[in-house]
Amino acid sequence: MGSPEFWGTLSPEYASCNGRNQSPINIEKTVRAELSPIEFKYTPGAYELVNNGHTLQVNFRQGSTIKIEGEEFALKQFHLHAPSENKIKGATFPMEAHLVHANSAGDLAVIGVMFKIGDANPTLEKAWDELPLLKGQTASIAGHFSANGLLPRSGEYYRFNGSLTTPPCSEGVRWFVMKESMTASHDQIEMFSAALGGHHNNRPVQPLHARLVLE
Ligand SMILES: [Zn+2]
């Protein structure tokens, strides 16, 4: 896929990568707003873990949803980045989970959860029970866990508009980055990086341009 700064020139379909509402961002200046809580209804639907060479992705069956701003979005998958893609007040975290949801129109809502090094995360432990170590490998998940174990206790979040962080970098993605971070063990983060051949999989932060970050 080449180096992120050249994605916009690789092919016409990647032109969005040069857009003005790109992710990730550094969450620095924010505007106080009355944000309504995200209503999570996650059920045990994880069924497979895919190593696509860029990340490890856990796919979910239908049944896990969130309600935000009056709209329902279905959880499709979560995947990880090490180190984090978004930054909070300039700080990078060792890892960031992206929980990717879509509504009936196909619009995306991504919830970002930061991970610090600490206690092992039990949900990641289950997910990586049979870690596919090679690009293109898929492992089926027997335990069918939910994504609840990736969510911090506090429901507070930062809200902004952005994009996919890999080509085609499509914009119009609603982003919600949770303020409270979770922990994963050093080993868990190392195992994740090792499965990707030891390289970082974070796109650098992109300019904010005219966007506001709400909190
Ligand atoms: Zn991502």
Boltz pocket constraint, residues with backbone or C-beta under 6 A from the ligand:
constraints:
  - pocket:
      binder: B
      contacts: [[A, 79], [A, 80], [A, 81], [A, 98], [A, 165]]
      max_distance: 6.0
